[in-house]
Amino acid sequence: MICSEPPTALIETLIREVREADSALSLLQTTRRLAAAAHPEAVPCLVEVLGFNNPGAAVAAVDGLIAIGEPAVEPLLANLDEHNYGARAWAVRALATIGDVRGLGLLEEALGQDIGPSVRRAAAKGLGQLKLSALPGDEAEALRQRCFSALEAAADDGEWVVRYGVIVGLEQLVLPLGTSGPWRQRAGQVLERLASATSEDTEVVRLRARVALERLKQP
């Protein structure tokens, strides 16, 4: 949800401060102030900050973009730099939390191909958080199938943190659909495998899968 909008003059001042920052600390502080405004006019500057080599400022920018929400989605997708891995990774994190379906393609790509386990984990969780309920039934079902297929494939990821994210994503994806139906059954099959010591060697993953299975059994 976007916060009450400050005067445009204030946003312009905050943007100028970010772009005139002359140190890593100054960039972090000015980005935090701009992000806290949660104003749509701040989006281009916040997206730009994602590409700087300043993780603290990038975290602040991501927080601001998430707070702004849907107005940040198109600028994030339009300004992806294939040659700047850091910026793409931060964009995935922002889009995963915003939950807009326009980010689906990037989340699928990140989960299947990104080199960073933490990015793949964020993408897995994001696929479970996409806002599908407002879409027409056929469209929602088609996108749900894409999300499920990506999560199902990632259940074999070599990093346990990603498999953990897959469990969270599957749970979030199918919980709103009721206790019966094919989605619960399909998710249950994946979760059963991740809950079994014969197929999953990380205890925390097995425990989280069992929690998800119990939740899926509840009405």
ABEGO torsion letter per residue (X at the ends): XBBBBBBAAAAAAAAAAAAABABAAAAAAAAAAAAAAGBAAAAAAAAAAAABBBAAAAAAAAAAAAAAEAAAAAAAAAABBAABAAAAAAAAAAAAAAGBAAAAAAAAAAAAABABAAAAAAAAAAAAABBAAABBAAAAAAAAAAAAAAAAAAAABABAAAAAAAAAAAAAAAAAAEABEAAAAAAAAAAAAAABAAABABAAAAAAAAAAAAAAABX
